[in-house]
């Protein structure tokens, strides 16, 4: 069952990429207080994700903050080392938290898994974005396969 507007974010163990290395975190704690702009990509370093999706949130981080967003979180079914390297490559700094859902547990808990086995990627997260307020989903934008429209930074800013 897919998470929906009004649902509480599931509490799942994930890893956060930091300059000091991977740090274990619980999604309930990481996403459970304040206003969070969460977006998920099928894979770090993939074309659309690297050229458009993550850069949009980095570029517009100050606009998100001015609209009351406490934290921007980028999630992918990749390990924390890959997420850290991608964050460094994309110069996310402290603007975007790089969340590694290495085993896909959070994507499964959300009901937003994509089957990428035909592309040699295994199970991944669907491309989506969500506005989360104190752990509750206020907006949920799930992309159609291959699309990049409703999960963009620009679209999310219009929802705040």
Secondary structure, 3 states (H helix, E strand, C coil): CCCCCCCECCCCEEEEECCCCCEEEEHHHHCCCCEEEEEEECCCCCHHHHHHHHHHHHHCHHHHHHCCCCEEEEEECCCHHHHHHHHHHCCCCCCCEEEECCCCHHHHHHCCEEECHHHCCCEEECCEEEEEECCEEEEEEECCCCCCCCCCHHHHHHHC
